[in-house]
Every structure is written in structure tokens, then in C-alpha cells.
């Protein structure tokens, strides 16, 4: 073998990696999910634990009986074609059933805008693929959904964390941050409704202002809304898509994970029709198509008219659970915490005012028999050591009360631990 | 019928204008699949067509009856947890069943190397995510599987097309091409066994030499092998993974799509254990996890011992079909073509020697009632206008003969068409 010429850089220049493999530069920014590692620790526990950590629907909220009954037909011996490849943009019958299901809602759309995905997460991955160049500025909410910001990071985005308050993303604060950054964001990633993790909802005035700013900056607004159909209180607000009124800047990401079942891995994107060819090409290079048996199952579920009844039942139950949690918090944490008041979705955001670090608290709480996700999991820069996310949706009311009692016990244990510096004195 | 353009316009070469949306640079390289656009044209036809185009298993080769029976348990009312999120690296029972199924084969592996994916395509996407920086040189076979090269392009790779002959990738020609390029490839993308589209298999000597070159260059070898378990003739060869003997440079991509059913969207990656944390982080930002109901279904299928019987039956049937196709080609195209002799898999590669352009031929053949994929679909630079891919696997032997007769009729029609330049005179 003749030696290779040396004038050109013959050795790949990316960072040297584990065992000499030539990793791509972006692997520096492939961050893990703290939610995932927390829940994996959680799964290892064998004692009784009240689980406020996960963002899954309650087991009893998943219509297993209906799904397994429908599977007999959708995946049955008469449905051989259900095991074949699907059209990249989604199985036509599901596209039709979904258009029908959305008609009359603020997410109503048209066939040329609809694109089916392998869960909501793939919608976010597609947004990254289509819009984010390395070094682009991407706005994320602070706190935000970690896997959403992780996807932006996997495209080597530079993140700008903008604060969230009781009315959702603080758009004036965002405007000031962008001024200070001296450059406009390429993408604004928002979860406007029953936000994960805070449970807050972006007000109508702020929705309008956000679109105004995005237009001014030439930014794409990635509107991630897995929980919007789970409103159990208050009045529905128009989606950013509806408010944009034909302006192509809103890229909506939706999923059946929270409203039917996460295991389906079926979601959709609603985006400007000009993006369809790119979405098709991008998805072909990601996973060819979304699994057809589950698309058929969702089609049967929608066509059979099961969604409305399921949503009505689950909304009512989630409302009960939210109030059970708020009542328990008032009773047991009222003196050392404040929390948000979600009108739907799965989550409450609790801020401790006594200086306890929620990351330290995590393992103590686990030992006491209650699980949550510590605040820093929801901030790429690790903010919110005084906060935690509680999922009220997956636990029955009686258990919720027990869980909050255990949480208080864990906080007290940690606050009085001899090795602990008196942080509250520093505040 | 509209006339087909003659250069390479089936692949969109530049990004569509998108109403002022700030697209990422890589969207210039998000190319569509010609296979997909051809089959979509094919799906629009209503007359009788012998379908040699698709790369799906035969409908009768998919064990629908067994799958739907197993689905009653795997997705049944007792299996509520099947509709939940799965572990990112794959459902533990499927990981175990797969390890057991691979034990004793050349793909035998260990739990720390195994990573379940949403089909084989996601394995390729993960390889791109982990290894390809914009501008990196990536070797692809010429011809190659279009969606594989499309994935490398979606990571803004620069492609180096290396020739394939009857023994697979011509590794000495590759070595010379790399010398000429003046830089080493970051990734070598190969389909070593029953290659798509050529049907050829990389010889043992070439496998060893390829690994030698890759080691010397510091390249990762992405070994895409969807068809390896479908050998119906000749002797099995060791996989690149086995030959690499612990060297981390081989990244193996596998799938159940061709051996059980494509709709499952379940595949796996076998890679150096040092890559597991990156694979987990990358997949979380792509689609969270692979759909759990289909993972459970595959688990039941493997654990029930159904795979061996299915493979044995399908191998025998595919062997019959290959011979039916070769016999028909000898009888009807022997004077104007040559073709490969696959020992397994789905495809034959036919080279016409009479100057007919297979891209022009496509629509004429469709009108005659036979479908195939034109050669240029398998080359990012649009080579192989004299060649075409035929899938023998999905058509019964009698129909195969009829299809080849129709193909000859189409070739003759085109060869004698008055508007056609006498290209064969130029050769």
C-alpha cells in the first residue's frame, strides 16, 4: 500500500473520541435527558413510591381495552397490508381521519399542511433539520422541555433561555434578551399551552406579541403542544397557527402520546405547504415512514369516534387530580413553597422558598417514597435549583395527598440535615 | 403521457423556495428518493402491472396470521404497559430475545453493543448523527441504496462513489479513488451482502481488505445488511463485525423489515459499547423511543421460535423466484443484457447493452405493464442510465416470466421509437 499524500488533512479534524472513533462535532452537544436518567433511577427502586416524576398519561387514562379490541381488526389476518411500508407523509386514511378530528378546532388544518410523524419528538427533530444551522440562535423557554432543547442542541444551536411566568413565556423579557444578544433568533421554541414543566399558558396578548416579534425577526415559531386538548378549566385560546392567519412562520408539533398513548409513537406536524417536499425528504432519511400498524390503530380509534369520550373523561379526572394536588400543597407545603395553577395538561411547577436544593432533595425524597423531577432538568444552563416539577395526572387523588406528605417529610429531613449549609440564611 | 426528462431531474437538486422561511443550509442536500417517487407513480396506475420495483417482502412472505395472533396477547387488554414509552435503547425483553436469536450467527453480539432502532433507516441516521460533519468525505457504493446516500447528504457529507462489481465493492478501486481525492473518508457506507441494488456480495478477501483500509484511514465502516439472513445459495461469509474482532470501527445496521415485516419499523444497531451513551442521547432527540407495541410483537415472534421457520420458507421461495427471473432473462433478454447472480436477498441488477436509457424506459414499461427502478436512482451523481434494478422476491414465478416478457416488449418499443436518437451507435 502506497502511503497517502500528506498535503491535505488526511486525519479527520473532529474531536478524537472514545476508542479512536472519529465522532462528529455535534456529539459534544448530544446531551442526555435528566428526566430519563431520573426515571431510570426511579425504575430501579423496589419500595413503594408515589410517582410524580413521569410525563406519561395515567395507566387508567390509556384506552387499552378499546385499542386492543380495535387491533383485532386493524392488525388482524384480513389486514396484511398493515405490516407494509407506509407513505412517508402518513397513511392516507389516518390523514383523513385526523383532518376530520381537527375540523372546527383551533388546530384545524388542510391536507397540504399535514405531515404525520413518529411521535411529537420527531416533529421537533424535523424542525431542527429544516431550520437550524450550527451556531444559530434558538430561543427556549426557561424552564423548558429538556428533550426539546436537546434537539436544538443536537443541531448545534446556541440557546437563549427566556423566562416564563404565570402567563407563559415573558415576551417582553425575550425582546430585551434578543436586543442584548445583538442578533435575532432563527427559531423560537415554545410550549404555549399547559407548558412542560411549568403548567402555564401563554396569554392571548402575549401570543399576538410573540408572533409580531417573530415576524420582525424573521424567526420560525416551533409551537410544541402535546397537552392542548387536555384543558379542564378556563377558556380555550386560539393556537399560534390560527393567530398567524396564513403566515408561514408557525411550525406546529402535535402528538397522540398524551391524549391516547405514548407507545403509539404517532404524531403530526402542521406547517406551511411549501415545506412538504422537504419534510418528506427529511423523514425518508430519518426512519422511512411511521409504523403502519399503529397508524391504522389510531385511524380506527378516531374513525370510531372514541377520542371525544376519552378526552372528556380524562379532562375531568385530571382536573380532580390537579385540585387534589393543590389542596395537598396548600395544606403541607403552604409555608415553604409557591406553585403554578395549570388549566390543563399534566404538570405543576413548585418553587421552594426555604433554600432547599431540589437536586439534593431528589434522592432523599426517593428514600421517603416520592418521586419528582428537579428543576435543573428543565434548563440547559442548570437553573431552578429551588424548583421541581410534579405530574399530577398519573396518580389517583388519595395517593397524591400521600405523596405530598412524603415530599414535605423529605424536605424537612434535608433542611435539618447536619451536613447541610444553612442556605436559607443566605437569601 | 408526458415525456420523461433525460438527465437526472428525478432528484430535486436544490431546495424549494419556502416563502421566506429561514431554511438551514443542509436543506440544499435533502434529496428525495427516486425509489419513492417511482413507486408513487406506480401506485397511481390502475392497469395490471408486474411489480419488480419495490423492495418490500412478498405479501405472502409476511407472517400476518402469526403476527395478528400474537398481537392478541402482546397488545391485548392484559398488556396495558405495551402502550407506554419504551426504554430508549429498546425494550429489555426484545433485547434479550434478539441476543438469543443472534447467538451462534456471525451477527452474535452482547447487550452492551446492542441498540434498538425505529427500522434500519434510523440506524443510518444515527450513524450520520454520530460521525458526519459537514464536508466530511463519505464513501458510498456505486450503485448504492439511495436512502442511505441521502442520509449522508442530509448531514452535508461529500460523497465519493466507488464501483461495485460481481464481488461487491471494488476495494482496490476505492483505494485509488481515495488517493486521488487526497483525503481519507470519515465513513465508508457499504451493503456487503446481497447488495441493494446490485445483489452482489462482498468477497471474504475484500471484506478483510476493506477493514484494513478503514483502519489505515481511521474510517468508520457502516455495514448496512437488511438481507443477510435471506441467503438461499452459496456459503455464508463472516460479517465485517466478526472479522473486525473487537476493533470498534464497524457500525452494523440491521432491521426486521425484510425478514419479518417493514411496517414494524423495528431494527437494531450493533456498535462499539463506547457509543451507547451517545446513541441514547441521539435517539432521545430523534423520536424518544421505538414504538413499544411492535417491539412486543417482535419479542413474541422471536420467543415463539417463529423466525427460523419463516426464514427457511422464504429463502426457498426467493431462490425459486430468482431462478425463474434468471431463466426468463436468459430467454427474453439474453441478446441485449447481462445481469448479476445474487445468492440471497431481493434484487437482480440488469445492464442493457443496446443503448436504451432505463429512465426513458420506465414509463414505457409502466404502460406495457411492468415496473422496475431505473439505474440512476441508485447513484447520487445519476450514473447507470443503462441499468435497472429488478426485485424478484415479491412476485410469483409465473408472473415473473410475464413481467420479463413485458419488459422486453417495452425495450423493443423504445429502441425502435422514431423520436429516439440512435444511442447504441454512439457506444
Interface residues (C-beta under 8 A of the other chain):
Chain A: X1 X2 X4 X5 X7 X8 X9 X10 X11 X12 X14 X17 X18 X19 X20 X21 X22 X23 X24 X25 X26 X27 X30 X31 X32 X33 X36 X56 X59 X62 X64 X65 X67 X68 X69 X71 X72 X75 X76 X77 X79 X80 X81 X82 X83 X84 X85 X86 X87 X88 X118 X119 X121 X122 X124 X125 X129 X130 X131 X132 X133 X134 X136 X147 X150 X151 X153 X154 X155 X186 X218 X219 X220 X248 X249 X261 X262 X263 X264 X265 X272 X274 X275 X277 X278 X280 X281 X282 X284 X285 X286 X287 X288 X289 X290 X291 X292 X293 X294
Chain B: X12 X15 X16 X17 X18 X19 X20 X21 X22 X23 X24 X25 X26 X27 X30 X31 X32 X33 X36 X40 X56 X59 X62 X64 X65 X67 X68 X71 X72 X75 X76 X77 X79 X80 X81 X82 X83 X84 X85 X86 X88 X118 X119 X121 X122 X124 X125 X129 X130 X131 X132 X133 X134 X136 X147 X150 X151 X153 X154 X155 X175 X178 X179 X182 X183 X184 X186 X216 X217 X218 X219 X220 X248 X249 X261 X262 X263 X264 X265 X272 X274 X275 X277 X278 X280 X281 X282 X284 X285 X286 X287 X288 X289 X290 X291 X292 X293 X294
